Amino acid sequence: MAGSGDAGGSLTPVDFIQLQKFMEDSPLRVKDVIKEFRPGGGQSKYCSGEYIDLDGFCHFLETYLWNNSRDSCEQKDSCERKEFCKRLFHYFQHAEHNGSTKGEMPKGDGVFLRDVSCYFSVLEEAQPREKLEFTFKLYDADGNGLLDSSEVDRIITQMMRAADYLGWDVTELRPVLKDMMTAIDVDSSGTVSLEEWVKGGMNNVPLLVLLGLKMIEKDGQHMWRMKHFNKPTYCSVCTNMLLGLGKQGLCCICCAYIVHSQCANKKLEPCARTFVESKQEIGKARHDWIKADCNNSKCQVCFKKIKTLAGKRCVWCQEMRHDDCVVPGLPKCDCGPLKDHILPPWAIYAVSKEEDSCLLNVTPDGHILQIAQISDTHPLLVFVNPRSGGKQGERVLRKFQGLLNPRQVYNLSNGGPTPGLHFFRTLNQYRILVCGGDGTVGWLLDAIDRANLQVHPPVAVLPLGTGNDLARCLRWGGGYEGSDLRDILKYIEVSEVIPVDRWSIRVIPNDPQEAGDPVPQEIINNYFSIGVDASIAHRFHSMREKHPQRFNSRMKNKLWYFEFATSETISASCKKLNESLVIECCGRRLDLSGVTLEGIAVLNIPSIHGGSNLWGESKKPDGVSEVGQSEVITDPELLKAVTQDMSDKRFEVVGLEGAMEMGQIYTGLKRTGHRLAQASQITIRTSKPLPMQIDGEPWMQPPCTIHITHKYQANMLMAPATKPSGFFHLK
């Protein structure tokens, strides 16, 4: 692809990814912004009829992507945005002047505002029907409720441009869309109505996938996504090979059924069922066969090799058979290697509204679902935060939907944890896997606490993104790096349940009228801190909120954090912190006069700041007896032998001399911070505004009194001690 500054007018992949990131972060939709640039709108002066020049285009993007923040952003950021606007403008300008848009051409150096808006709408997060209605009304300039062939062609052109940058093989997609246009123009008048346009679009599978279809209407429908295949792959409908350099075909996320784009609108085999519609079918374990390329695997009936597309695979147990060897009846499906985790369809059944009035688990076609008891297995309830770890969360969500029953895999962006917890509430034994960062884990634990469940299931963690201190302590590592999720499921199966302390925190301002940031949460899972580390985190958080585009990768985040830590070392904004606060542990006041501190940390787990152990390892000094369980320990000699335990209903208090000492502990140049106490409750009184943070969520707090007390213990899953090196990265 051409470089960003060439005369060809192409976007680089980096530019396109940056555009998608800006759109994700923007609170506005293009349909709202375009109103401002039409006649009578506040920005209409930037348009000349249907055309918009470079200056107007830049104002359009400022309004749409950055909410008119150009005056408040830094000079460097403003220049970067201006250059980005120019590159995007030249891309649209080049595309319209090279003959890809037929009919009238934009005047002078302008571009069509409708084409720009149509392009953006294809990429936005919205339902396909909404996008189809918007694009129709966008090009229905005279408001007569009809689009002619040239207007339809302009819509298709913008869809092709978006699909091209999304990696689709557009040579296949354009004929599919052209055929759709021919089919919906039943009277051959050359025009289509809104009803015809929407009906045709909603029945065109490749178009729905391009427009971002995220939900199936009824059981048995495939959940499609475009995919690139690295090895020879064949269409399950026409049996021909999928060809092309980009994404050559559609693959069902749930059952892995594969078709060409042009074959997707033909009569297809249904996807595997995910539930049964009557109670009479509960417990009747039968296979769900789907046509598949069995790669010369042996048939489990006749034990002969299966030729390409001459066999079927069971979605649940993964058993493969020849077409002729698929005979209804015995043996029953046992869900294969993942049977301890899979929630099989014969354990999910439809009920009436009277049996479940909460209506939290209703399918789009109106079925209310419940789960029957399952013996000898531990179905896994999976929660995924798709925004964690960049696009990593979305990939993990898709993979689990294919490995397990999609009914047991929940996207936390759609209603949070409550629907999933309600769905599994009747089971006596099950496990939970939460995929995300420490904040996502805390969110789920809070939801479990509020749900008043009869059974408190143990929770495993698949760490996404950076930080992940709790996941490190539970041996799940510091970040998922794309390994086979089936291996992780095996580790969950042999993991150990341990109770992990959670703490309540109350922050009482000295002056209720004094303005301050809101306290981010009332529960501590990992740590609470005041001073130097909270100051760094607060600056990092503030900058990320202001300029999210600068924090779009793990490496960039670490570099920014290093920059803020360096500047904090120089400025020492929390110098002599011990003179600005008083600490009491179980009523015993700590003596802070002998040290100069810039930070105080209250630790529940032996990891902070993405892998630092501020308390350090403990060894029993010579001549010191074993330390017994005590409500509070402040003696320096006794503290040398105190070890951390996430389940002892105690926390540890550590003092930090500054950002430099934090770096030394992280890199191993220094073993510990200043051990101040181990206790079961603490009260801290501050006399001036100070930066604070709970589990990585920072805020600025005016003078206040802080109370931390034990709340309860959460059931967590500890991974087995021995795992292959390289499976996870700890730092």
Wavefront OBJ file of the C-alpha trace (Angstrom):
o trace
v 0.000 0.000 0.000
v 1.267 3.468 -0.767
v 2.918 5.566 1.835
v 0.973 8.182 3.692
v 2.635 11.090 2.038
v 2.657 9.918 -1.583
v 0.771 11.494 -4.414
v -1.277 8.354 -4.924
v -3.680 9.242 -2.148
v -3.663 5.864 -0.398
v -4.027 5.349 3.332
v -1.385 3.297 5.071
v -2.564 0.439 7.306
v -1.325 2.520 10.253
v -3.552 5.450 9.216
v -6.560 3.154 8.882
v -5.975 1.583 12.303
v -5.580 5.066 13.771
v -8.886 6.124 12.188
v -10.647 3.112 13.734
v -9.137 3.962 17.124
v -10.317 7.591 16.904
v -13.815 6.390 15.984
v -13.918 3.967 18.938
v -12.953 6.751 21.348
v -15.392 9.309 19.937
v -18.758 9.639 21.731
v -20.411 10.983 18.544
v -21.953 9.262 15.525
v -21.536 10.526 11.976
v -25.321 10.861 11.540
v -25.325 13.460 14.342
v -22.319 15.382 13.033
v -23.444 15.661 9.417
v -26.537 17.629 10.510
v -24.246 20.466 11.630
v -22.705 20.719 8.147
v -25.943 20.739 6.195
v -27.864 23.952 5.337
v -29.092 25.538 8.544
v -26.513 23.756 10.711
v -23.892 25.509 12.833
v -21.044 24.371 10.531
v -22.822 24.790 7.172
v -20.429 27.598 6.144
v -17.754 24.957 5.494
v -19.836 23.277 2.770
v -20.421 24.340 -0.791
v -23.520 22.414 -1.697
v -22.613 18.733 -1.396
v -18.888 19.444 -1.408
v -16.450 20.186 1.373
v -12.895 21.527 1.018
v -9.815 20.674 3.112
v -10.551 23.262 5.808
v -14.156 22.087 6.097
v -13.043 18.443 6.127
v -10.659 19.187 9.025
v -13.491 20.864 10.936
v -15.714 17.860 10.217
v -13.140 15.461 11.698
v -12.482 17.777 14.658
v -16.200 17.711 15.437
v -16.684 13.999 14.769
v -13.527 12.378 16.149
v -12.225 14.850 18.710
v -15.379 16.753 19.689
v -13.924 20.158 18.758
v -10.988 19.764 21.167
v -8.404 21.376 18.889
v -8.104 24.500 21.051
v -7.469 22.559 24.250
v -5.017 19.988 22.949
v -1.271 20.407 22.964
v 0.496 21.933 19.967
v 2.184 18.646 19.042
v -1.106 16.765 19.162
v -2.813 19.457 17.067
v -0.152 19.175 14.361
v -0.453 15.381 14.286
v -4.216 15.629 13.852
v -3.896 18.219 11.094
v -1.514 15.986 9.143
v -3.817 13.019 9.664
v -6.764 15.079 8.322
v -4.756 16.006 5.237
v -3.865 12.398 4.485
v -7.459 11.249 4.871
v -8.737 14.156 2.735
v -6.278 13.347 -0.055
v -7.365 9.703 0.089
v -11.028 10.621 -0.520
v -10.026 13.202 -3.113
v -7.891 10.710 -5.041
v -10.580 8.000 -4.853
v -13.221 10.311 -6.339
v -10.996 11.646 -9.124
v -9.635 8.270 -10.280
v -13.004 7.205 -11.693
v -14.251 4.990 -8.860
v -17.216 7.305 -8.218
v -19.367 7.657 -11.303
v -21.428 10.656 -12.259
v -20.882 14.182 -10.986
v -17.398 15.023 -9.688
v -16.646 17.323 -6.736
v -15.772 20.900 -7.630
v -12.201 22.126 -7.392
v -10.320 20.501 -4.523
v -13.364 19.287 -2.590
v -14.803 15.890 -1.698
v -18.392 14.659 -1.391
v -19.557 14.969 2.224
v -22.101 12.184 1.644
v -19.407 9.742 0.484
v -17.215 10.607 3.469
v -20.140 10.107 5.862
v -21.150 6.833 4.234
v -17.596 5.497 4.532
v -17.433 6.367 8.233
v -20.882 4.884 8.932
v -19.774 1.489 7.575
v -16.922 1.434 10.102
v -18.954 2.619 13.107
v -20.244 0.378 15.917
v -23.970 0.079 15.170
v -26.589 -2.450 14.082
v -26.684 -3.252 10.325
v -30.335 -2.192 9.977
v -29.507 1.220 11.435
v -26.594 1.619 9.009
v -28.702 0.607 6.023
v -31.404 3.133 6.927
v -28.825 5.894 7.443
v -27.041 5.313 4.113
v -30.365 5.265 2.266
v -31.526 8.567 3.766
v -28.050 10.025 3.247
v -28.268 9.602 -0.540
v -32.022 10.213 -0.877
v -31.345 13.921 -1.415
v -34.759 14.828 -2.828
v -36.580 12.910 -0.092
v -38.787 10.965 -2.544
v -38.054 7.648 -0.794
v -36.159 6.174 -3.778
v -32.530 5.636 -4.771
v -31.501 5.385 -8.409
v -28.731 3.119 -9.709
v -26.025 5.811 -9.565
v -26.773 6.565 -5.907
v -26.753 2.866 -5.023
v -23.447 2.505 -6.853
v -21.926 5.302 -4.753
v -22.976 3.481 -1.561
v -21.460 0.226 -2.820
v -18.246 2.070 -3.715
v -17.838 3.344 -0.143
v -18.568 -0.123 1.213
v -15.899 -1.546 -1.095
v -13.337 0.998 0.111
v -14.023 0.129 3.757
v -13.959 -3.616 3.020
v -10.651 -3.267 1.175
v -8.944 -1.698 4.185
v -10.533 -4.298 6.466
v -8.670 -6.957 4.469
v -11.564 -8.366 2.417
v -11.167 -9.775 -1.078
v -13.423 -7.154 -2.715
v -13.306 -8.871 -6.109
v -15.777 -11.379 -4.618
v -17.837 -8.904 -2.613
v -18.740 -6.441 -5.366
v -20.576 -9.030 -7.526
v -22.454 -10.227 -4.431
v -23.691 -6.693 -3.734
v -24.489 -6.085 -7.401
v -26.593 -9.255 -7.445
v -28.404 -8.017 -4.335
v -29.255 -4.732 -6.070
v -30.610 -6.597 -9.095
v -32.690 -8.896 -6.892
v -34.353 -6.156 -4.866
v -35.261 -4.072 -7.955
v -38.061 -6.490 -8.755
v -39.826 -4.214 -11.250
v -36.562 -3.339 -13.075
v -37.342 0.346 -12.646
v -33.739 1.201 -11.808
v -34.776 2.508 -8.386
v -35.179 0.941 -4.927
v -37.282 1.993 -1.957
v -36.175 2.107 1.681
v -38.125 -1.081 2.428
v -36.517 -2.916 -0.513
v -33.061 -1.618 0.422
v -33.295 -2.727 4.068
v -34.905 -6.082 3.205
v -32.239 -6.860 0.620
v -29.424 -5.821 2.941
v -30.711 -7.782 5.919
v -30.832 -10.945 3.778
v -27.326 -10.555 2.363
v -24.862 -12.385 4.630
v -21.567 -10.829 3.414
v -23.043 -7.324 3.633
v -24.298 -7.965 7.180
v -20.832 -9.138 8.220
v -19.264 -6.032 6.663
v -21.772 -3.813 8.486
v -20.793 -5.404 11.793
v -23.500 -7.951 12.578
v -22.864 -8.981 16.197
v -26.030 -10.925 17.067
v -27.891 -13.910 15.662
v -31.677 -13.702 15.429
v -32.402 -17.350 16.237
v -30.709 -20.609 17.160
v -29.131 -22.381 14.202
v -27.931 -19.199 12.465
v -24.218 -18.896 11.849
v -22.104 -16.169 13.493
v -19.964 -15.133 10.546
v -16.665 -13.337 10.294
v -14.355 -12.753 7.338
v -11.152 -14.732 7.653
v -7.789 -15.193 5.941
v -6.772 -18.832 5.559
v -3.059 -19.673 5.564
v -3.465 -23.157 4.084
v -5.627 -24.633 1.294
v -9.249 -24.360 2.421
v -12.442 -25.386 0.656
v -15.964 -23.983 0.611
v -18.485 -26.275 2.312
v -21.171 -25.327 -0.249
v -19.536 -25.419 -3.699
v -16.477 -27.481 -2.540
v -14.112 -25.199 -4.497
v -10.935 -23.805 -2.941
v -11.013 -20.326 -1.391
v -8.614 -18.132 -3.366
v -7.194 -14.652 -2.839
v -4.559 -12.759 -0.894
v -6.804 -11.052 1.661
v -9.662 -12.498 3.668
v -10.923 -15.108 1.234
v -14.141 -16.285 2.827
v -16.599 -16.430 5.706
v -16.076 -18.663 8.733
v -18.651 -19.311 11.467
v -17.255 -18.358 14.866
v -19.212 -21.120 16.621
v -18.998 -24.176 14.357
v -16.157 -23.235 11.918
v -18.385 -23.772 8.843
v -16.579 -22.153 5.868
v -18.043 -20.658 2.670
v -17.202 -18.263 -0.154
v -18.800 -14.834 0.126
v -20.871 -15.553 -3.004
v -22.046 -18.876 -1.508
v -23.145 -17.419 1.826
v -26.584 -16.415 0.512
v -27.355 -19.947 -0.705
v -29.091 -22.640 1.343
v -26.583 -23.645 4.036
v -26.348 -26.289 6.713
v -27.560 -24.795 10.017
v -25.152 -23.973 12.801
v -25.093 -26.195 15.885
v -27.995 -25.733 18.296
v -27.129 -24.046 21.584
v -30.214 -25.088 23.607
v -33.253 -27.393 23.439
v -36.760 -26.029 23.125
v -38.553 -28.470 25.436
v -37.877 -30.030 28.830
v -38.334 -33.489 27.277
v -35.008 -33.062 25.462
v -33.017 -32.225 28.622
v -30.162 -34.646 29.154
v -30.452 -36.301 25.732
v -26.846 -36.003 24.602
v -26.590 -36.193 20.834
v -23.993 -35.057 18.343
v -24.327 -31.884 16.272
v -22.650 -32.649 12.953
v -21.313 -30.011 10.579
v -19.668 -30.478 7.193
v -15.911 -29.947 7.589
v -12.541 -30.440 5.959
v -11.282 -33.342 8.080
v -7.666 -33.088 6.792
v -7.307 -36.834 6.197
v -8.231 -37.624 9.803
v -9.430 -41.126 10.608
v -13.144 -41.798 10.859
v -14.126 -42.783 14.409
v -16.447 -45.494 13.028
v -14.645 -47.266 10.180
v -11.152 -45.935 11.041
v -10.410 -45.098 7.397
v -9.059 -41.722 6.300
v -11.596 -39.040 5.421
v -11.007 -37.207 2.136
v -11.420 -33.442 1.751
v -15.014 -32.359 2.504
v -16.150 -35.994 2.596
v -16.830 -36.008 6.308
v -18.493 -34.319 9.245
v -17.288 -33.086 12.641
v -19.274 -32.907 15.880
v -19.182 -29.351 17.177
v -19.116 -30.490 20.821
v -16.873 -33.586 21.045
v -14.864 -32.863 17.845
v -15.319 -36.482 16.669
v -14.979 -36.925 12.889
v -16.830 -39.385 10.655
v -17.453 -40.064 6.977
v -20.780 -38.763 5.733
v -21.973 -42.370 5.382
v -20.802 -43.226 8.909
v -22.959 -40.572 10.564
v -25.773 -42.683 11.961
v -28.218 -41.290 14.546
v -28.128 -42.983 17.938
v -25.247 -44.461 19.888
v -22.699 -43.591 20.991
v -23.922 -40.436 22.670
v -21.897 -37.215 22.536
v -19.655 -36.792 25.594
v -18.373 -33.274 24.673
v -14.853 -34.611 24.189
v -11.666 -33.246 25.814
v -13.428 -30.102 27.110
v -16.412 -31.922 28.644
v -15.654 -30.575 32.141
v -16.007 -26.996 30.832
v -18.679 -27.158 28.112
v -22.279 -26.286 28.920
v -23.966 -28.636 26.397
v -27.136 -27.615 24.561
v -29.116 -30.474 26.158
v -28.562 -28.780 29.559
v -30.135 -25.472 28.440
v -33.881 -25.344 27.926
v -36.615 -22.813 27.222
v -39.103 -21.830 29.963
v -42.147 -19.589 30.246
v -42.215 -16.028 31.591
v -43.885 -17.333 34.740
v -40.873 -19.563 35.455
v -38.345 -16.732 35.034
v -39.722 -13.209 35.269
v -36.306 -11.469 35.317
v -35.968 -11.789 31.509
v -32.169 -11.477 31.675
v -31.509 -14.440 29.373
v -33.894 -14.021 26.454
v -32.886 -14.907 22.903
v -33.661 -12.412 20.096
v -36.543 -14.635 18.961
v -38.136 -14.685 22.430
v -36.938 -17.869 24.176
v -36.301 -17.518 27.934
v -33.474 -19.872 28.872
v -32.545 -21.764 32.032
v -29.902 -24.380 32.889
v -30.589 -27.874 34.213
v -28.292 -29.458 36.811
v -25.289 -31.263 35.320
v -23.509 -34.007 37.243
v -19.760 -34.681 37.308
v -18.766 -31.542 35.393
v -17.936 -27.911 36.199
v -19.312 -25.753 33.336
v -17.212 -22.652 32.783
v -18.918 -19.256 32.787
v -16.678 -16.968 30.714
v -16.688 -13.167 30.904
v -14.588 -11.216 28.396
v -13.836 -7.513 28.399
v -13.366 -6.891 24.648
v -11.636 -3.557 25.294
v -8.875 -5.064 27.420
v -5.504 -5.490 25.763
v -6.389 -3.524 22.619
v -8.102 -5.914 20.172
v -6.909 -8.913 22.211
v -10.188 -9.142 24.120
v -12.235 -9.395 20.910
v -10.074 -12.277 19.642
v -10.360 -14.133 22.962
v -14.158 -13.670 22.897
v -14.394 -15.235 19.418
v -12.118 -18.149 20.333
v -14.117 -19.079 23.428
v -17.373 -18.878 21.455
v -15.891 -21.536 19.178
v -14.432 -23.752 21.898
v -17.465 -23.693 24.220
v -21.195 -23.116 23.906
v -21.618 -19.429 22.971
v -24.428 -19.291 25.566
v -21.798 -19.566 28.319
v -19.502 -16.829 26.920
v -20.432 -13.234 27.795
v -19.254 -9.951 26.360
v -19.004 -7.582 29.343
v -19.777 -4.627 27.052
v -23.324 -6.000 26.689
v -24.905 -5.605 30.103
v -21.962 -6.453 32.338
v -21.725 -9.638 34.462
v -25.339 -9.734 35.731
v -26.980 -11.719 32.865
v -24.334 -14.452 33.037
v -24.464 -14.758 36.823
v -28.265 -14.945 36.681
v -28.135 -17.621 33.973
v -25.803 -19.898 35.997
v -27.449 -19.229 39.372
v -29.210 -22.630 39.546
v -26.034 -24.723 39.153
v -24.491 -26.317 42.237
v -20.974 -26.414 40.840
v -19.360 -24.308 38.157
v -16.314 -22.136 37.623
v -15.872 -18.610 36.276
v -13.153 -17.324 33.974
v -12.772 -13.549 33.694
v -10.705 -12.266 30.767
v -9.410 -8.744 31.321
v -7.302 -6.588 33.615
v -7.420 -6.133 37.383
v -10.267 -3.630 37.026
v -12.368 -6.193 35.162
v -11.690 -8.787 37.885
v -12.799 -6.308 40.570
v -15.938 -5.481 38.575
v -16.883 -9.158 38.435
v -16.170 -9.801 42.138
v -18.375 -6.830 43.045
v -21.154 -8.241 40.855
v -20.860 -11.672 42.504
v -21.096 -9.988 45.916
v -24.266 -8.122 44.909
v -25.914 -11.119 43.223
v -26.544 -13.012 46.499
v -25.729 -16.351 44.860
v -26.401 -19.613 46.687
v -23.023 -20.891 45.488
v -19.985 -18.620 45.264
v -18.082 -20.095 42.307
v -14.271 -19.884 42.167
v -12.842 -17.387 39.664
v -9.863 -17.875 37.337
v -8.212 -14.983 35.479
v -6.980 -14.723 31.905
v -4.919 -11.515 32.099
v -5.271 -9.069 29.196
v -3.443 -5.772 28.806
v -0.865 -4.482 31.294
v -0.612 -4.575 35.099
v -2.536 -7.704 36.083
v -1.087 -7.865 39.598
v -3.741 -10.204 40.972
v -3.321 -12.581 38.018
v 0.441 -12.718 38.682
v -0.134 -13.664 42.325
v -2.561 -16.404 41.283
v 0.070 -17.761 38.831
v -1.941 -16.869 35.709
v 0.872 -14.540 34.602
v 1.209 -10.921 33.640
v -0.431 -11.050 30.223
v -1.924 -13.480 27.719
v 0.266 -13.768 24.634
v -1.964 -15.689 22.240
v -1.324 -19.299 23.306
v -3.875 -22.055 22.671
v -6.853 -21.412 24.938
v -7.374 -25.162 25.306
v -4.157 -25.291 27.326
v -5.516 -22.621 29.656
v -8.724 -24.621 30.086
v -6.617 -27.621 31.110
v -4.892 -25.535 33.796
v -8.261 -24.334 35.100
v -9.370 -27.956 35.434
v -6.499 -28.751 37.857
v -6.330 -25.375 39.609
v -6.741 -24.920 43.383
v -9.454 -22.891 45.097
v -8.082 -20.346 47.586
v -9.832 -17.562 49.544
v -8.522 -14.057 48.771
v -9.137 -11.140 51.132
v -11.105 -8.089 50.009
v -11.121 -4.839 51.978
v -13.624 -2.021 52.487
v -12.341 1.549 52.268
v -14.169 4.671 53.487
v -12.825 8.120 52.626
v -14.281 10.924 54.788
v -13.253 14.463 53.709
v -12.402 16.946 56.462
v -14.427 19.566 54.628
v -17.354 18.057 52.673
v -17.617 21.285 50.667
v -14.044 21.082 49.350
v -13.999 19.897 45.753
v -12.038 16.767 44.909
v -12.105 13.862 42.473
v -14.626 11.097 43.215
v -13.205 8.052 44.986
v -13.104 5.391 42.220
v -14.280 2.417 44.319
v -15.134 1.227 47.812
v -13.327 -2.127 47.698
v -9.598 -2.899 47.677
v -8.545 -6.116 45.956
v -4.841 -5.484 45.422
v -3.540 -2.341 47.115
v -4.158 1.229 48.231
v -1.448 3.874 48.067
v -0.790 7.559 48.759
v 2.012 9.689 47.334
v 4.647 9.130 44.690
v 3.241 6.096 42.836
v -0.296 7.536 42.912
v 1.074 10.824 41.541
v 2.643 9.016 38.577
v -0.520 7.000 37.993
v -2.683 10.134 38.187
v -0.612 11.952 35.576
v -0.628 8.870 33.352
v -4.416 8.494 33.749
v -5.091 12.196 33.072
v -2.983 12.183 29.910
v -4.621 8.993 28.643
v -8.098 10.433 29.216
v -7.131 13.586 27.311
v -5.237 11.908 24.438
v -6.283 8.227 24.186
v -4.678 7.865 20.751
v -1.233 8.123 22.363
v -1.872 5.066 24.539
v -2.836 2.419 21.995
v -0.205 -0.240 22.747
v 1.389 -1.934 25.737
v 4.855 -0.656 24.793
v 3.664 2.954 24.425
v 1.977 2.745 27.833
v 5.196 1.570 29.459
v 7.210 4.350 27.802
v 4.729 6.980 28.976
v 4.799 5.554 32.496
v 8.605 5.678 32.456
v 8.499 9.326 31.330
v 6.134 10.314 34.157
v 8.211 8.368 36.675
v 11.350 10.187 35.527
v 9.753 13.618 35.840
v 8.376 12.662 39.272
v 11.893 11.712 40.374
v 13.072 15.215 39.445
v 10.105 17.158 40.842
v 9.578 15.053 44.028
v 6.017 16.407 44.345
v 5.305 14.234 47.415
v 8.493 15.029 49.339
v 8.210 14.646 53.153
v 4.894 12.877 52.839
v 5.220 11.527 56.385
v 4.810 15.071 57.706
v 1.385 15.363 56.022
v -0.340 12.303 57.436
v -0.908 10.207 60.568
v -1.305 6.403 60.416
v -2.942 4.215 63.058
v -3.000 0.423 62.718
v -5.597 -1.162 65.022
v -5.382 1.958 67.207
v -1.571 1.913 67.360
v 0.083 5.009 65.845
v 3.035 4.385 63.549
v 6.238 6.318 64.207
v 7.258 7.857 60.853
v 9.741 10.365 62.275
v 12.850 8.310 61.532
v 12.389 8.080 57.733
v 11.771 10.463 54.835
v 8.998 9.043 52.692
v 7.278 10.047 49.450
v 4.779 7.191 49.381
v 2.734 4.828 51.562
v 1.258 1.551 50.248
v -1.240 -0.780 51.915
v -0.780 -4.204 50.289
v -3.229 -7.096 50.077
v -1.214 -9.107 47.533
v 2.540 -9.450 46.837
v 2.437 -7.585 43.513
v 1.978 -3.920 42.638
v 2.748 -1.701 39.616
v 2.753 -4.648 37.209
v 5.060 -7.041 39.051
v 6.852 -5.209 41.900
v 6.943 -6.880 45.312
v 7.334 -3.935 47.715
v 7.230 -6.155 50.803
v 9.829 -8.532 49.416
v 10.743 -12.044 50.449
v 10.964 -12.809 54.157
v 13.605 -14.858 55.922
v 13.677 -15.692 59.588
v 16.590 -13.756 61.176
v 18.876 -15.552 63.621
v 17.671 -15.383 67.216
v 14.108 -14.315 66.287
v 11.291 -16.675 67.196
v 8.465 -17.597 64.848
v 6.013 -14.705 64.393
v 2.541 -15.708 65.584
v -0.790 -14.483 64.210
v -1.354 -11.034 65.714
v -3.841 -8.248 65.009
v -1.012 -5.773 64.452
v 2.805 -6.024 64.190
v 4.950 -2.894 64.062
v 8.252 -4.091 65.580
v 10.960 -3.761 62.833
v 12.707 -6.984 63.861
v 9.496 -9.005 63.871
v 8.464 -7.522 60.521
v 11.598 -8.967 58.916
v 10.127 -12.446 59.362
v 6.537 -11.596 58.350
v 5.408 -13.154 55.060
v 2.496 -12.012 52.913
v -0.593 -14.175 52.606
v -3.614 -13.215 50.500
v -5.873 -15.270 52.784
v -4.760 -14.225 56.303
v -7.180 -11.278 56.764
v -4.126 -9.043 57.213
v -2.513 -6.372 55.007
v 1.027 -5.009 54.964
v 2.009 -1.329 55.144
v 5.126 -0.206 53.244
v 6.866 3.169 52.946
v 8.585 4.377 49.756
v 11.420 6.898 49.568
v 10.586 7.939 46.000
v 10.200 6.951 42.345
v 13.832 5.905 42.179
v 13.331 3.324 44.922
v 10.223 1.996 43.112
v 12.360 1.409 40.013
v 15.084 -0.309 42.027
v 12.571 -2.737 43.560
v 10.979 -3.442 40.173
v 14.336 -4.280 38.576
v 15.581 -6.261 41.586
v 18.325 -3.818 42.601
v 16.618 -3.438 45.971
v 14.731 -6.129 47.896
v 12.002 -4.184 49.718
v 10.548 -0.835 50.672
v 10.347 0.242 54.319
v 8.274 -2.336 56.191
v 6.066 -0.365 58.583
v 3.354 -2.740 59.794
v 1.124 -5.758 59.323
v -2.416 -5.220 60.586
v -6.116 -6.058 60.188
v -7.387 -2.458 60.058
v -5.920 0.975 59.447
v -6.881 4.646 59.784
v -5.000 7.359 57.864
v -5.502 11.088 58.412
v -4.113 13.552 55.874
v -3.599 17.300 56.300
v -3.214 18.424 52.665
v -4.432 17.373 49.176
v -2.608 14.231 48.064
v -2.716 11.832 45.089
v -4.146 8.395 45.966
v -5.007 5.212 44.113
v -6.933 1.986 44.611
v -5.862 -0.963 42.437
v -4.385 1.371 39.830
v -7.334 3.826 39.748
v -5.910 7.227 40.840
v -7.529 10.430 42.077
v -6.630 13.677 43.896
v -8.012 13.763 47.421
v -8.382 16.836 49.689
v -7.545 16.419 53.419
v -9.499 13.465 54.789
v -9.708 10.448 57.093
v -9.424 6.970 55.550
v -10.670 3.758 57.197
v -9.733 0.325 55.774
v -11.331 -2.803 57.269
v -11.757 -6.436 56.189
v -14.901 -7.111 54.104
v -14.911 -10.793 53.100
v -12.958 -13.416 51.154
v -13.532 -14.228 47.474
v -13.039 -17.722 46.059
v -10.268 -17.561 43.466
v -8.504 -20.223 41.405
v -4.733 -20.589 41.776
v -3.034 -22.018 38.681
v -0.799 -25.081 39.132
v 2.753 -24.283 40.186
v 4.490 -25.867 37.205
v 3.791 -24.362 33.805
v 5.912 -24.366 30.632
v 8.241 -21.390 30.370
v 7.121 -18.807 27.849
v 3.402 -19.548 28.264
v 2.902 -16.199 29.955
v 5.202 -13.215 30.384
v 5.473 -12.139 33.990
v 6.762 -8.644 33.266
l 1 2 3 4 5 6 7 8 9 10 11 12 13 14 15 16 17 18 19 20 21 22 23 24 25 26 27 28 29 30 31 32 33 34 35 36 37 38 39 40 41 42 43 44 45 46 47 48 49 50 51 52 53 54 55 56 57 58 59 60 61 62 63 64 65 66 67 68 69 70 71 72 73 74 75 76 77 78 79 80 81 82 83 84 85 86 87 88 89 90 91 92 93 94 95 96 97 98 99 100 101 102 103 104 105 106 107 108 109 110 111 112 113 114 115 116 117 118 119 120 121 122 123 124 125 126 127 128 129 130 131 132 133 134 135 136 137 138 139 140 141 142 143 144 145 146 147 148 149 150 151 152 153 154 155 156 157 158 159 160 161 162 163 164 165 166 167 168 169 170 171 172 173 174 175 176 177 178 179 180 181 182 183 184 185 186 187 188 189 190 191 192 193 194 195 196 197 198 199 200 201 202 203 204 205 206 207 208 209 210 211 212 213 214 215 216 217 218 219 220 221 222 223 224 225 226 227 228 229 230 231 232 233 234 235 236 237 238 239 240 241 242 243 244 245 246 247 248 249 250 251 252 253 254 255 256 257 258 259 260 261 262 263 264 265 266 267 268 269 270 271 272 273 274 275 276 277 278 279 280 281 282 283 284 285 286 287 288 289 290 291 292 293 294 295 296 297 298 299 300 301 302 303 304 305 306 307 308 309 310 311 312 313 314 315 316 317 318 319 320 321 322 323 324 325 326 327 328 329 330 331 332 333 334 335 336 337 338 339 340 341 342 343 344 345 346 347 348 349 350 351 352 353 354 355 356 357 358 359 360 361 362 363 364 365 366 367 368 369 370 371 372 373 374 375 376 377 378 379 380 381 382 383 384 385 386 387 388 389 390 391 392 393 394 395 396 397 398 399 400 401 402 403 404 405 406 407 408 409 410 411 412 413 414 415 416 417 418 419 420 421 422 423 424 425 426 427 428 429 430 431 432 433 434 435 436 437 438 439 440 441 442 443 444 445 446 447 448 449 450 451 452 453 454 455 456 457 458 459 460 461 462 463 464 465 466 467 468 469 470 471 472 473 474 475 476 477 478 479 480 481 482 483 484 485 486 487 488 489 490 491 492 493 494 495 496 497 498 499 500 501 502 503 504 505 506 507 508 509 510 511 512 513 514 515 516 517 518 519 520 521 522 523 524 525 526 527 528 529 530 531 532 533 534 535 536 537 538 539 540 541 542 543 544 545 546 547 548 549 550 551 552 553 554 555 556 557 558 559 560 561 562 563 564 565 566 567 568 569 570 571 572 573 574 575 576 577 578 579 580 581 582 583 584 585 586 587 588 589 590 591 592 593 594 595 596 597 598 599 600 601 602 603 604 605 606 607 608 609 610 611 612 613 614 615 616 617 618 619 620 621 622 623 624 625 626 627 628 629 630 631 632 633 634 635 636 637 638 639 640 641 642 643 644 645 646 647 648 649 650 651 652 653 654 655 656 657 658 659 660 661 662 663 664 665 666 667 668 669 670 671 672 673 674 675 676 677 678 679 680 681 682 683 684 685 686 687 688 689 690 691 692 693 694 695 696 697 698 699 700 701 702 703 704 705 706 707 708 709 710 711 712 713 714 715 716 717 718 719 720 721 722 723 724 725 726 727 728 729 730 731
